[in-house]
Amino acid sequence: MAKYLLIESKGPLNGGDHSFELGRQLREQQHDVTIYLLQDAVFAARTSMAVGQRLLGDAKKYGLSLVADGVALRERGISGGHVAKDVRVSDMNELVDLLMDRSDKAIWH
């Protein structure tokens, strides 16, 4: 079982579902998958976005870990209760740790 880090930068309305679909396929093969939401991908973490909520529901169903960049969230006015409860807010320090120490394979989309 490999540890995958999927870094998604595209919004859920602009192809940002790619990492979620790939993550589902990898989980079906018993791999550990973390999706790091960056740039416009953080819109998927917004509680009031229907497309994002569908993606988050699928992620929970398949056991994908979700992390969102705190700076990207703040830049887009998403904070506090507007961030879905299944998404952990993080920072670039953790992204570097995930890339360097805690992932076998990283894919940036």
C-alpha positions as CSV (number, residue, x, y, z in Angstrom):
1,M,0.0,0.0,0.0
2,A,1.5,3.3,-1.1
3,K,0.8,6.8,0.4
4,Y,-0.4,9.2,-2.3
5,L,-0.6,13.0,-2.0
6,L,-2.9,14.5,-4.6
7,I,-2.5,18.3,-4.8
8,E,-5.6,19.9,-6.5
9,S,-5.4,23.5,-7.6
10,K,-8.4,23.7,-9.9
11,G,-11.8,24.7,-8.7
12,P,-14.6,22.1,-8.6
13,L,-16.3,23.8,-11.6
14,N,-13.1,23.9,-13.7
15,G,-11.9,20.3,-13.6
16,G,-11.1,20.1,-9.9
17,D,-12.9,16.8,-9.5
18,H,-9.9,15.0,-11.1
19,S,-8.1,14.4,-7.8
20,F,-11.2,13.2,-6.2
21,E,-11.8,10.6,-9.0
22,L,-8.2,9.5,-9.0
23,G,-8.3,9.3,-5.2
24,R,-11.3,7.1,-5.3
25,Q,-9.6,4.7,-7.7
26,L,-6.5,4.6,-5.6
27,R,-8.5,3.9,-2.4
28,E,-10.2,1.0,-4.2
29,Q,-6.7,-0.4,-4.6
30,Q,-6.2,0.0,-0.8
31,H,-3.8,3.0,-1.1
32,D,-3.6,5.7,1.5
33,V,-4.7,9.0,-0.2
34,T,-4.6,12.6,1.0
35,I,-6.0,15.4,-1.2
36,Y,-4.5,18.8,-0.5
37,L,-6.7,21.6,-1.8
38,L,-4.8,24.7,-3.0
39,Q,-5.7,27.8,-4.9
40,D,-9.3,27.7,-6.4
41,A,-9.6,24.0,-5.3
42,V,-10.5,25.3,-1.8
43,F,-13.9,26.2,-3.1
44,A,-14.7,22.5,-2.8
45,A,-14.3,22.9,1.0
46,R,-17.0,25.6,1.2
47,T,-20.1,24.4,3.0
48,S,-22.5,26.2,0.6
49,M,-21.2,25.0,-2.7
50,A,-23.3,22.1,-4.0
51,V,-20.7,20.6,-6.3
52,G,-18.1,20.8,-3.5
53,Q,-20.4,19.1,-1.1
54,R,-20.9,16.2,-3.6
55,L,-17.1,15.8,-3.9
56,L,-16.6,16.0,-0.1
57,G,-19.3,13.3,0.4
58,D,-17.6,11.0,-2.1
59,A,-14.3,11.7,-0.4
60,K,-15.7,10.7,3.0
61,K,-17.4,7.6,1.5
62,Y,-14.1,6.4,0.1
63,G,-11.9,7.3,3.1
64,L,-9.9,10.1,1.4
65,S,-8.2,12.6,3.8
66,L,-8.9,16.2,2.9
67,V,-6.6,19.1,3.7
68,A,-7.1,22.7,2.6
69,D,-4.6,25.5,2.5
70,G,-5.5,28.2,5.0
71,V,-4.1,31.1,3.0
72,A,-6.0,30.1,-0.1
73,L,-9.2,29.8,2.0
74,R,-8.7,33.3,3.5
75,E,-7.9,34.8,0.1
76,R,-11.3,33.6,-1.1
77,G,-13.2,34.6,2.0
78,I,-13.8,31.1,3.3
79,S,-13.4,30.8,7.0
80,G,-14.8,29.4,10.2
81,G,-18.2,27.8,9.8
82,H,-18.0,28.1,6.0
83,V,-15.3,25.3,5.8
84,A,-16.8,21.8,5.7
85,K,-16.2,19.8,8.9
86,D,-14.4,17.0,7.1
87,V,-11.7,19.3,5.7
88,R,-8.7,20.1,7.9
89,V,-7.2,23.5,7.4
90,S,-3.4,23.5,7.1
91,D,-0.5,25.5,5.8
92,M,2.5,25.3,3.4
93,N,4.7,23.8,6.2
94,E,2.5,20.7,6.3
95,L,2.4,20.5,2.5
96,V,6.2,20.4,2.4
97,D,6.1,17.7,5.1
98,L,3.6,15.7,3.1
99,L,5.7,16.0,0.0
100,M,9.0,15.2,1.6
101,D,8.4,12.8,4.4
102,R,4.9,11.4,4.5
103,S,4.0,10.5,0.9
104,D,5.4,7.9,-1.5
105,K,4.0,9.5,-4.5
106,A,2.7,13.1,-5.2
107,I,0.6,14.2,-8.1
108,W,-0.2,17.9,-8.7
109,H,-3.2,18.9,-10.8
